[in-house]
Amino acid sequence: MHDLNGLLGRVALGDRKAFSALYDASGPKLFGILLRILKNRQEAEDALQEVFVKVWRRADRFNREAGSAETWLAAVARNHAIDALRARRPEASSIDEAYDLAGPDPDPEKLALLRSEGMRIQRCMQTLESDRRDAVRKAYVEGRSYQELADHYRVPLNTMRTWLRRSLLKLRECLGQ
């Protein structure tokens, strides 16, 4: 297994061999994330290439102290896929449609970085009810949509949105202490 942190550090210095090794080591996992979110193989393949262009250009932004390379790479891929999904959607023409867009809650990359804090996050996650805690993990780590979560927990879509919003507020409060 490759040391992704070391490879990413070398990529930040412009090392093309390290970039190739990073692609080989992390490409399949990132492709899986993209495919799960985009639900289209061709789009996921195109997105993977775009993600690695971003990685090449932004590798110097990776901070080992903030989290692992695997977490950072997954966040870059997930954010790219979410941006691609948003680009697919027509402009919101009503308040109800605009409600589906992301609000002021922390974005997935920030959540991924917070996740790397380990025990502190686990402690805060334990303050949530078990179904809410599981829903937060599925949404922000696995990339599940609100609708997928609502179906899984057999609750209305707006209830799922409320669960996640309130859970994130509770986590933010706990992490701020």
Secondary structure, DSSP 8 states (H G I E B T S, - for coil): ---HHHHHHHHHTT-HHHHHHHHHHHHHHHHHHHHHHH--HHHHHHHHHHHHHHHHHHGGG--GGG--HHHHHHHHHHHHHHHHHHHHS----SHHHHHTS--SS--HHHHHHHHTTTHHHHHHHTTS-HHHHHHHHHHHTS---HHHHHHHHT--HHHHHHHHHHHHHHHHHHHT-
